[in-house]
Amino acid sequence: MSVKVIKTGILKPASSPSPPSAAFPNDKISLTIFDKAAFDLHVAVLYAFQPPMPDNEAMKEGLSKVLNYFPHLAGRFILDEQHRPCLHLNGAGVRVIETYVETTLAERLPLDPSEELRQLRPPIEDVKELLQIQLNRFACGGLVIGQTAHHRVADGQSMSAFFVSWARLVRGLEVDPLPYHDRGAIAIPRNPPRCEYNHRDIEFKGSYSCSPPLTLISVSSIDNMVVRFSPNFVSNLKQTIAEDNPGLRYSTFECLLTHLWKKVTLARGLREDETTQVRVAVNGRARMKPTVPMEYFGNVVLWAYPKLKMKDLINKSYGFVVKTIHDAVAKIDEKYFQSFVDFGELLKGEEGEGVLEGTAPEIGNSLSPNLEVDSWLRFQFHDLDFGGGAPCAFLPPNLPVEGLLIMVPSCKEKGGIDVYMSLSPDCGVLFRQISYSLD
């Protein structure tokens, strides 16, 4: 695929008599304890749209306007007087790259993970801009938007809302709903604060961290793949689990994770006495009290850690495994989130507060014998319309961590699910052979 760079530059928030960002001081915004626990890296996503699509000037005009509503993305990371990382809302802008691709988009679909797709997104290493947008215009007029955003600015739910707001402005509509930016109001500690869990060693790499050491491998040795599960497969899987646990209901996410955990572990060929766990992202917006608005822009995610011996994971029923996952996720409840908020309050002013290191993996880490899974199933995917309809593809172009899984709603079949995942090449070959078996 020939991708020719036409233009690159910095786009700043639009000037207007009273921009929404006027409510923010040109000052430093401290990272919340949730931000500090998030991935310390840029996350890349591709959105593909069939023609007709608005031209690049219309896309950039809408992007410039929407940055007034999301000024954090146009800022920069700096250190405050106590050497703690924070966001400087200085309107420095986002990087925009414009390219031309000499083929039609139809010739490139489906967009499966590959080395070629890296050409369609901005770089993710040594980047100072917190948001980068690459507008890849195909010969047919189709558009692939390559995005990178730093995870410590916002989680997936927040970035999904940002894209929908951008699309609304391009279509001439107002931003609705407006983003919620009161970071102090979403994490109110108790008086006095009470830390009831060992967060220093669970969410962060403390002296006795619960997360095992991670192996560093070459990114080029990680096999990125996509496995597409049809609505019929998902229905059969859920029926199998329902027969194991009559009267109990489990989410599609929990059921599919059960299947993936079993099959990946089998493909890895672990010893029977080895322990394997999954790091499961849990959105706290509906779990915290008072609830955090879904429009909140930032990070509100913690993690559950279902754990099993390999022999139990492989030999016991789907119903047994899904209950293990469900019970672990259920424990990350209102009480747990409140304890984490209180931990952040107790940490203030402590020596070393500014150098907390989250347990999220880094580029080139191998998680084996463990996994990490994120669900994008509830993002505002089908509301994303710049004027030509919803995306025809929506995916991470590459996952630079072995053992990372991301679930995405299928663009082709309603009720289907695409799973983007990264495994070692040998494991990937065997996984593909067994991925559709419910035995």
Secondary structure, 3 states (H helix, E strand, C coil): CCEEEEEEEEECCCCCCCCHHHHCCCCEEECCHHHHHCCCCEEEEEEEECCCCCCHHHHHHHHHHHCCCCHHHHCEEEECCCCCEEEECCCCCEEEEEEEECCCHHHHCCCCCCCHHHHHCCCCCCCCCCEEEEEEEECCCCEEEEEEEECCCCCHHHHHHHHHHHHHHHCCCCCCCCCECCCCCCCCCCCCCCCCCCHHHHCECCCCCCCCCCEECCHHHCEEEEEEECHHHHHHHHHHHHHHCCCCCCCHHHHHHHHHHHHHHHHHCCCCCCEEEEEEEEECCCCCCCCCCCCECCCCEEEECCEEEHHHHHHCCHHHHHHHHHHHHHCCCHHHHHHHHHHHHHHCCCCCHHHCCECCCCCCEECCCCEEEEECCCCCHHHCCCCCCCCCEEECCCCCCECEEEEEECCCCCCCEEEEEEECHHHHHHHHHHCCCCC
